[in-house]
Amino acid sequence: MGKPSHSKIEQYIIDKVRERRLKLNISQAELAHQLDVSEGFIGNVESPNYRAKYNINHLNAIAKIFKCSPRDFWPKEPI
């Protein structure tokens, strides 16, 4: 297997979004529907086998859906 397709900061953000999604009991399909993206997109983002990742607009929309701040997905210090 080659090098990871996500940088450390990208993986951190993906993990934080997944963690909160699971805590709120929101499925990948439900989040995809609310973001107006394909059902497979969230799975692709969360899988290390794909290069898909969230952009700033996704993170802002996810924060609205999760009723939190986009800052909640970022580390306090640089990685």
KACOR-V226861 format. One record per residue. N is the residue number from 0. RES is the residue in one small letter. PSI is psi in whole degrees, 0 to 359 (none if undefined). Layout:
BEGIN
n=N res=RES psi=PSI
n=N res=RES psi=PSI
END
This chain:
BEGIN
n=0 res=m psi=141
n=1 res=g psi=193
n=2 res=k psi=156
n=3 res=p psi=146
n=4 res=s psi=352
n=5 res=h psi=143
n=6 res=s psi=171
n=7 res=k psi=317
n=8 res=i psi=320
n=9 res=e psi=316
n=10 res=q psi=321
n=11 res=y psi=312
n=12 res=i psi=316
n=13 res=i psi=315
n=14 res=d psi=320
n=15 res=k psi=318
n=16 res=v psi=314
n=17 res=r psi=315
n=18 res=e psi=313
n=19 res=r psi=323
n=20 res=r psi=314
n=21 res=l psi=320
n=22 res=k psi=323
n=23 res=l psi=1
n=24 res=n psi=44
n=25 res=i psi=126
n=26 res=s psi=163
n=27 res=q psi=318
n=28 res=a psi=318
n=29 res=e psi=317
n=30 res=l psi=318
n=31 res=a psi=315
n=32 res=h psi=314
n=33 res=q psi=331
n=34 res=l psi=349
n=35 res=d psi=46
n=36 res=v psi=168
n=37 res=s psi=153
n=38 res=e psi=327
n=39 res=g psi=343
n=40 res=f psi=312
n=41 res=i psi=317
n=42 res=g psi=319
n=43 res=n psi=320
n=44 res=v psi=315
n=45 res=e psi=348
n=46 res=s psi=134
n=47 res=p psi=352
n=48 res=n psi=355
n=49 res=y psi=156
n=50 res=r psi=357
n=51 res=a psi=143
n=52 res=k psi=164
n=53 res=y psi=145
n=54 res=n psi=179
n=55 res=i psi=321
n=56 res=n psi=320
n=57 res=h psi=312
n=58 res=l psi=322
n=59 res=n psi=316
n=60 res=a psi=320
n=61 res=i psi=320
n=62 res=a psi=322
n=63 res=k psi=316
n=64 res=i psi=317
n=65 res=f psi=355
n=66 res=k psi=53
n=67 res=c psi=185
n=68 res=s psi=144
n=69 res=p psi=334
n=70 res=r psi=337
n=71 res=d psi=343
n=72 res=f psi=351
n=73 res=w psi=149
n=74 res=p psi=156
n=75 res=k psi=328
n=76 res=e psi=155
n=77 res=p psi=149
n=78 res=i psi=none
END
